[in-house]
Structure formats: structure tokens, C-alpha cells
Amino acid sequence: MLLQDKKAQTSLEFLIILLIVMVIAITVVATLTSTFDINIAMHKTKNLTLKYIAGYNHSYSINTINYVFDNDNLDMIVYLNKGLETNCPIVPDDYNYTTLTNGLLDRTKFDNISISLECI
């Protein structure tokens, strides 16, 4: 009978350790999820911008894409080099960012996403 109690105690200790490991794993995954969401948003924005530039044979190029986020809001600014163009695209909707923003709102944890363009 004494032997069975030790097995039960070992099983209980194993379950407690397993539970602690699972809590740590869930915490790490939850932390990484926000990083994944930002990476998805940056990647999709870059691809859509490059697709637009290539589709209209513009000489713009992407200099950088900066972002600022706080818990539920993501603000991105796409900085374009003008190249041979004399003007900056005035209307970000030409780049179809509204559709992209709506898609990102469904796929990521962000409640508000804004994307703007600036030329250098």
C-alpha cells in the first residue's frame, strides 16, 4: 500500500510540472503573436505597395516602412523614394490600402490600423 501512494504522488508532481510548462509555453506564444501580427502587416503592406509600383511602371521605390503600435492600434508609414517621378502619390487609396487594412483587421489582433504614404 505504501508503494501505491508514492506512485500517486509522483503522478501528481508530474501533472503539476506539466501544467507549469504549459502555462509558460502559452505565455511565450501569446507574446510572440503580437510580433507575428506586425510582421504580417508589414509584409502585406510592402507587397501591395510593390505590386502597385510595378503595375503602373512608376519609378518609386520603398525606402522604409516605419510603424508604431500600442496594444490594439497599429500606425504604419510607407516612405517612398520618388526616383524619376516629380510628385508623390497623393491618395493612399490608389494603393488599395483600405482593402488591405480591412483584411488585416480580420487577420490580426489590432482594432485600428492606419497606413500612410510619404515621399522622400
N, C-alpha and C positions, 0 to 999 in steps of 0.2 A: 504494500500500500504506500509506503514511503517513496518508492521509486516512481509511482504514477504521479505523485504531487510534484516531483522535480520536472517531469515531462510537461506537465501543465504550466508550471512556472516558466520553463524555457519557451514554450509556445507563446505565452503572454508577453514575455520580454521581446520575442521576435516580432510579434504584431505591433508592439509599441515602437520599436526601432523602424519597422517598415512604414508605419504611419508618419513618423518624423521625417523620414526620407521623402515620402510622398508630398508632405507639406512644403519642404524645401524645394522640391522639383517644381511644384505648382507655382511657387513664388518666383522662381527663376524664369519660368516660361511666361508668366504674366508680365514680368519686367521686359523681357525680350519682345513681347508682342508690340509694344509701342514703337520699338526700333524697327520691326518689320513693317509696321504701318507707314512710317516715314519713308522707308526705303521703297515701298510700293508706290507711294505718292510721287516721290522724286523720279523714279524710273518711268512711270506712266507720263508724267509731265514732260520729261526730256524726250521720250519717244514721240509724243504727239507734236511737240514743237519741231523736232527734226523732220517729221513727216510733212508738216505744213511747209517748212522751208524748202524741202526737196520737191514737193508737189507744185510749187509756184515758181521754181527756179530763182529764188531770191538768193542774194549773196550774204545774207545774215549768217552768223554762227553763234552758238551758245558760248558765252564767256563763263558764267557760273549760274547756279541756281541756289539761292540762299533761302533758308527757312527759319521761322521762329514758331515754336509751339508751346502751348501750355495745356495740360490735361486734355481738353476737348476741342481746342482750336488750333488750326494749322494755317499759317500765312506763308506763301511762297512767292518769291520774286525771281523771275527769269531775266537775267541780264544778257542782252544780245549785243554782239559787235555788228555795227552797221555794214561793214565791208564796202561794197561799191554803191549801196543804196544811200540816198540822201536823207530819207526820212525814216523814222521809226514807225513800225505798225502801231497805229493809234488805238485800234479797237482789239482788245484781247479776245473778243468773241470770234474774230477772224480765225483764231487758232482753235476754236471749238472748246475752250476751257470750261464753258458752262456744262456741257455734256460730261466732260472729264470729271469735274467737281461733283456732279450728281452721282456718277459711278463710284467715285472714291468714298463718298459719304456712305454708300451701301456696303462697301468692302472693308472699311477701316473703322476704328473706334471714334474718329473725330466727329463732332457735331457741326462744326463750321470749318470750311476750307475756302481760302481765297488765293487766287493766282493772279499775279500782275506782271506786266512786261515793262522793262526799261531798257533803253539803248545806251550804249557807251560810245 
